[in-house]
Amino acid sequence: MGLFDFLKKKEKEPEYDVTNLSVKDLDQGFILEYDMKSWEIKEVYEYDWGGNNISREYMMDAGDEVIYLGVEDEGELFITAMKNIKIRKLGDDIIDKTIKKERPPKKLEYEGIKYHLHTDNAGYFNDKTKGTDDWEELVSWDYYDDEEVHILSITQWGERDFEASVGKVVKAYQISNIIPGQ
């Protein structure tokens, strides 16, 4: 150890056990296996739903497809894998009806699956990948099919800015071979 080595900035130690990685440890640059594909986590988002309820979402790229892995841990792990869809695929007038009634319909159908409104949440969103603390307000409505396997979500970002996504509820064992980023 040299005389001035104590002034050197130490690399931050990982906050996870590299020999026992789980979905709770995911971060940007990680590689994992899901649905018979290898995925790289490109971006990390955080949602604050109030009441100390924080969830994370990971934008993952497999080269030929991009999905969003949502992870929420409120004593029990809840995971979803979703892809964005065009909001108009839920009906040409879905935005106008939602603005007029201040909420979307209670029932929706997409690609032959019938969905029922389950929850509506107001919260804040932050893109952790940018390294800033800029939080945006949002309202999100989650729909499930009768078996609660398929999920559809509508998110409102402003007065007329809406997004939709569709996917499935995922079990933790379906995600494997997690490798930390460089």
Secondary structure as GFF3:
##gff-version 3
##sequence-region A 1 182
A	DSSP	three_ten_helix	5	7	.	.	.	ID=ss1
A	DSSP	three_ten_helix	23	25	.	.	.	ID=ss2
A	DSSP	beta_strand	31	34	.	.	.	ID=ss3
A	DSSP	beta_strand	37	48	.	.	.	ID=ss4
A	DSSP	beta_strand	54	61	.	.	.	ID=ss5
A	DSSP	beta_strand	66	73	.	.	.	ID=ss6
A	DSSP	beta_strand	77	85	.	.	.	ID=ss7
A	DSSP	three_ten_helix	87	90	.	.	.	ID=ss8
A	DSSP	alpha_helix	94	101	.	.	.	ID=ss9
A	DSSP	beta_strand	107	110	.	.	.	ID=ss10
A	DSSP	beta_strand	113	127	.	.	.	ID=ss11
A	DSSP	three_ten_helix	128	130	.	.	.	ID=ss12
A	DSSP	beta_strand	136	144	.	.	.	ID=ss13
A	DSSP	beta_strand	150	156	.	.	.	ID=ss14
A	DSSP	beta_strand	162	170	.	.	.	ID=ss15
A	DSSP	three_ten_helix	172	174	.	.	.	ID=ss16
A	DSSP	beta_strand	175	179	.	.	.	ID=ss17
###
